[in-house]
Amino acid sequence: MEEFDQSKKINTKWGQQYDVEQMLEHAIVHILRHRRQIKNALVNMKSSSIEKKIICNSLKINIFAS
């Protein structure tokens, strides 16, 4: 639920004002975006399958599924 009381807003380093719910949503989406970016980079990486599997296992990402 959006918080309208400005005293309960959080001022971010990048100039936005978020309430707790918005900040949590931003944090979750941020992690998911980076996970997608890492997965795409791994798919395009020119290293061996063994190296990719090691990285994927450590990040819990599966790029080998069909």
LOVEXLO-717126 format. One record per residue: residue number from 1; residue in one letter; x, y, z of N, C-alpha, C in turn. Coordinates in nm, 4 decimals. Last residue first. Example, Ala and Ser with C-alpha at 12.3 -4.5 7.8 and 13.67 -1.06 7.14 Angstrom:
2
+-----+---------+----------+----------+----------+----------+----------+----------+----------+----------+----------+
! num ! residuo !      npx !      npy !      npz !     capx !     capy !     capz !      cpx !      cpy !      cpz !
+-----+---------+----------+----------+----------+----------+----------+----------+----------+----------+----------+
!   2 !       s !   1.2850 !  -0.2250 !   0.7080 !   1.3670 !  -0.1060 !   0.7140 !   1.2900 !   0.0030 !   0.7870 !
!   1 !       a !   1.3190 !  -0.5690 !   0.7800 !   1.2300 !  -0.4500 !   0.7800 !   1.3200 !  -0.3300 !   0.7800 !
+-----+---------+----------+----------+----------+----------+----------+----------+----------+----------+----------+
This chain:
66
+-----+---------+----------+----------+----------+----------+----------+----------+----------+----------+----------+
! num ! residuo !      npx !      npy !      npz !     capx !     capy !     capz !      cpx !      cpy !      cpz !
+-----+---------+----------+----------+----------+----------+----------+----------+----------+----------+----------+
!  66 !       s !   1.6391 !  -2.7013 !  -2.2395 !   1.5875 !  -2.6730 !  -2.3749 !   1.4556 !  -2.6009 !  -2.3703 !
!  65 !       a !   1.8943 !  -2.5884 !  -2.0196 !   1.7622 !  -2.6465 !  -2.0416 !   1.7122 !  -2.6105 !  -2.1803 !
!  64 !       f !   2.1233 !  -2.4528 !  -1.9720 !   2.1353 !  -2.5721 !  -2.0542 !   2.0009 !  -2.6415 !  -2.0800 !
!  63 !       i !   2.1250 !  -2.2589 !  -1.7920 !   2.1214 !  -2.2132 !  -1.9309 !   2.1224 !  -2.3315 !  -2.0265 !
!  62 !       n !   2.0202 !  -2.1990 !  -1.4795 !   2.0270 !  -2.3081 !  -1.5752 !   2.0144 !  -2.2519 !  -1.7168 !
!  61 !       i !   2.1703 !  -2.0850 !  -1.1837 !   2.1116 !  -2.0465 !  -1.3121 !   2.1259 !  -2.1651 !  -1.4062 !
!  60 !       k !   2.3069 !  -2.0683 !  -0.9366 !   2.1763 !  -2.1361 !  -0.9451 !   2.0995 !  -2.0922 !  -1.0704 !
!  59 !       l !   2.5626 !  -1.9806 !  -0.9271 !   2.4579 !  -1.8779 !  -0.9263 !   2.3170 !  -1.9352 !  -0.9315 !
!  58 !       s !   2.7064 !  -2.2164 !  -0.9354 !   2.7297 !  -2.1269 !  -0.8223 !   2.6214 !  -2.0198 !  -0.8120 !
!  57 !       n !   2.6148 !  -2.3225 !  -1.1778 !   2.5870 !  -2.3927 !  -1.0522 !   2.6041 !  -2.2999 !  -0.9328 !
!  56 !       c !   2.7209 !  -2.1355 !  -1.3588 !   2.5757 !  -2.1532 !  -1.3451 !   2.5396 !  -2.2213 !  -1.2136 !
!  55 !       i !   2.9983 !  -2.1798 !  -1.3272 !   2.9399 !  -2.0485 !  -1.2966 !   2.7897 !  -2.0618 !  -1.2722 !
!  54 !       i !   3.0123 !  -2.4478 !  -1.4114 !   3.0613 !  -2.4093 !  -1.2789 !   2.9982 !  -2.2766 !  -1.2362 !
!  53 !       k !   2.9136 !  -2.4283 !  -1.6733 !   2.8409 !  -2.5083 !  -1.5737 !   2.8838 !  -2.4719 !  -1.4329 !
!  52 !       k !   3.1126 !  -2.2715 !  -1.7941 !   2.9765 !  -2.2202 !  -1.7829 !   2.8984 !  -2.2957 !  -1.6759 !
!  51 !       e !   3.3277 !  -2.4546 !  -1.7828 !   3.3362 !  -2.3263 !  -1.7128 !   3.1973 !  -2.2662 !  -1.6923 !
!  50 !       i !   3.2193 !  -2.6551 !  -1.9479 !   3.2537 !  -2.6860 !  -1.8082 !   3.2624 !  -2.5570 !  -1.7268 !
!  49 !       s !   3.1966 !  -2.5322 !  -2.1944 !   3.0744 !  -2.5723 !  -2.1236 !   3.1027 !  -2.6012 !  -1.9772 !
!  48 !       s !   3.4338 !  -2.2572 !  -2.2256 !   3.3910 !  -2.3963 !  -2.2388 !   3.2631 !  -2.4235 !  -2.1598 !
!  47 !       s !   3.3468 !  -1.9249 !  -2.3448 !   3.4249 !  -2.0208 !  -2.2673 !   3.3640 !  -2.1598 !  -2.2801 !
!  46 !       k !   3.2133 !  -1.7191 !  -2.4645 !   3.2881 !  -1.8091 !  -2.5515 !   3.3731 !  -1.9081 !  -2.4729 !
!  45 !       m !   2.8765 !  -1.6284 !  -2.3822 !   3.0166 !  -1.6398 !  -2.3453 !   3.0883 !  -1.7432 !  -2.4317 !
!  44 !       n !   2.6064 !  -1.6198 !  -2.4165 !   2.6888 !  -1.5636 !  -2.5234 !   2.8393 !  -1.5775 !  -2.4987 !
!  43 !       v !   2.5177 !  -1.7274 !  -2.1782 !   2.4773 !  -1.7920 !  -2.3030 !   2.5691 !  -1.7466 !  -2.4167 !
!  42 !       l !   2.6191 !  -1.5392 !  -1.9994 !   2.6717 !  -1.6756 !  -1.9989 !   2.6379 !  -1.7484 !  -2.1286 !
!  41 !       a !   2.4588 !  -1.3188 !  -2.0570 !   2.6032 !  -1.3100 !  -2.0796 !   2.6654 !  -1.4490 !  -2.0858 !
!  40 !       n !   2.2101 !  -1.4141 !  -1.9736 !   2.2314 !  -1.3809 !  -2.1142 !   2.3800 !  -1.3726 !  -2.1470 !
!  39 !       k !   2.2626 !  -1.4388 !  -1.6959 !   2.2255 !  -1.5560 !  -1.7760 !   2.2502 !  -1.5302 !  -1.9239 !
!  38 !       i !   2.3095 !  -1.1718 !  -1.6301 !   2.4171 !  -1.2708 !  -1.6129 !   2.3879 !  -1.3933 !  -1.6973 !
!  37 !       q !   2.0540 !  -1.0652 !  -1.6814 !   2.1708 !  -1.0154 !  -1.7543 !   2.2872 !  -1.1139 !  -1.7463 !
!  36 !       r !   1.9011 !  -1.2043 !  -1.4943 !   1.8737 !  -1.2215 !  -1.6370 !   1.9930 !  -1.1764 !  -1.7212 !
!  35 !       r !   2.0152 !  -1.0995 !  -1.2604 !   2.0191 !  -1.2444 !  -1.2847 !   1.9970 !  -1.2736 !  -1.4330 !
!  34 !       h !   1.9458 !  -0.8319 !  -1.2844 !   2.0867 !  -0.8712 !  -1.2922 !   2.1022 !  -1.0201 !  -1.3174 !
!  33 !       r !   1.6669 !  -0.8574 !  -1.2551 !   1.7230 !  -0.8025 !  -1.3786 !   1.8694 !  -0.8428 !  -1.3938 !
!  32 !       l !   1.6457 !  -0.9569 !  -0.9946 !   1.5990 !  -1.0382 !  -1.1067 !   1.6557 !  -0.9888 !  -1.2398 !
!  31 !       i !   1.7466 !  -0.7355 !  -0.8499 !   1.8153 !  -0.8654 !  -0.8456 !   1.7747 !  -0.9521 !  -0.9639 !
!  30 !       h !   1.5468 !  -0.5464 !  -0.9133 !   1.6873 !  -0.5205 !  -0.9434 !   1.7668 !  -0.6514 !  -0.9477 !
!  29 !       v !   1.3179 !  -0.6552 !  -0.8032 !   1.3264 !  -0.6435 !  -0.9482 !   1.4715 !  -0.6222 !  -0.9913 !
!  28 !       i !   1.3868 !  -0.6275 !  -0.5289 !   1.3593 !  -0.7599 !  -0.5875 !   1.3753 !  -0.7551 !  -0.7390 !
!  27 !       a !   1.4150 !  -0.3479 !  -0.4997 !   1.5260 !  -0.4379 !  -0.4675 !   1.5077 !  -0.5747 !  -0.5324 !
!  26 !       h !   1.1592 !  -0.2547 !  -0.5672 !   1.2757 !  -0.2142 !  -0.6461 !   1.3921 !  -0.3109 !  -0.6236 !
!  25 !       e !   1.0099 !  -0.3659 !  -0.3568 !   0.9822 !  -0.4048 !  -0.4953 !   1.1020 !  -0.3716 !  -0.5845 !
!  24 !       l !   1.1231 !  -0.2248 !  -0.1434 !   1.1331 !  -0.3706 !  -0.1481 !   1.1103 !  -0.4206 !  -0.2904 !
!  23 !       m !   1.0454 !   0.0361 !  -0.2119 !   1.1874 !   0.0035 !  -0.1995 !   1.2089 !  -0.1475 !  -0.2073 !
!  22 !       q !   0.7665 !   0.0179 !  -0.2000 !   0.8311 !   0.0496 !  -0.3275 !   0.9795 !   0.0127 !  -0.3247 !
!  21 !       e !   0.7347 !  -0.0360 !   0.0756 !   0.6882 !  -0.1316 !  -0.0249 !   0.7565 !  -0.1076 !  -0.1604 !
!  20 !       v !   0.8379 !   0.2000 !   0.1950 !   0.9000 !   0.0693 !   0.2206 !   0.8604 !  -0.0324 !   0.1139 !
!  19 !       d !   0.8464 !   0.4577 !  -0.0557 !   0.8009 !   0.4049 !   0.0719 !   0.8598 !   0.2644 !   0.0845 !
!  18 !       y !   1.0954 !   0.6733 !  -0.1987 !   1.0190 !   0.5489 !  -0.1986 !   0.9632 !   0.5231 !  -0.0601 !
!  17 !       q !   1.2113 !   0.9178 !  -0.4034 !   1.1537 !   0.8964 !  -0.2707 !   1.0648 !   0.7745 !  -0.2794 !
!  16 !       q !   1.5243 !   0.9488 !  -0.5820 !   1.3837 !   0.9103 !  -0.5721 !   1.3405 !   0.9067 !  -0.4255 !
!  15 !       g !   1.8003 !   0.9948 !  -0.5977 !   1.7079 !   1.1073 !  -0.6006 !   1.5593 !   1.0752 !  -0.5939 !
!  14 !       w !   1.9805 !   0.7960 !  -0.5603 !   1.9574 !   0.8374 !  -0.6988 !   1.8433 !   0.9388 !  -0.7106 !
!  13 !       k !   1.9790 !   0.7352 !  -0.2948 !   2.0989 !   0.8021 !  -0.3466 !   2.0765 !   0.8563 !  -0.4873 !
!  12 !       t !   1.6440 !   0.8077 !  -0.1654 !   1.7479 !   0.7217 !  -0.2222 !   1.8668 !   0.8044 !  -0.2690 !
!  11 !       n !   1.4552 !   0.8501 !   0.1173 !   1.5269 !   0.9229 !   0.0132 !   1.6420 !   0.8359 !  -0.0353 !
!  10 !       i !   1.1520 !   0.7121 !   0.2011 !   1.2961 !   0.6896 !   0.2050 !   1.3576 !   0.7661 !   0.0886 !
!   9 !       k !   0.8749 !   0.8373 !   0.3954 !   0.9385 !   0.8035 !   0.2683 !   1.0894 !   0.7894 !   0.2890 !
!   8 !       k !   0.7536 !   0.9327 !   0.6157 !   0.7791 !   0.7880 !   0.6141 !   0.8419 !   0.7418 !   0.4835 !
!   7 !       s !   0.7027 !   1.1939 !   0.5691 !   0.7997 !   1.1649 !   0.6756 !   0.8345 !   1.0165 !   0.6806 !
!   6 !       q !   0.4978 !   1.1931 !   0.3833 !   0.6350 !   1.2185 !   0.3366 !   0.7402 !   1.1868 !   0.4427 !
!   5 !       d !   0.2440 !   0.9750 !   0.3572 !   0.3096 !   1.0570 !   0.4592 !   0.4573 !   1.0723 !   0.4213 !
!   4 !       f !   0.1594 !   0.7866 !   0.1804 !   0.1499 !   0.9262 !   0.1386 !   0.2150 !   1.0223 !   0.2378 !
!   3 !       e !   0.2469 !   0.4743 !   0.0649 !   0.2538 !   0.5623 !   0.1816 !   0.2545 !   0.7076 !   0.1333 !
!   2 !       e !   0.0608 !   0.2156 !  -0.0893 !   0.1447 !   0.3350 !  -0.1014 !   0.1341 !   0.4229 !   0.0221 !
!   1 !       m !   0.0845 !  -0.1172 !   0.0000 !   0.0000 !   0.0000 !   0.0000 !   0.0897 !   0.1245 !   0.0000 !
+-----+---------+----------+----------+----------+----------+----------+----------+----------+----------+----------+
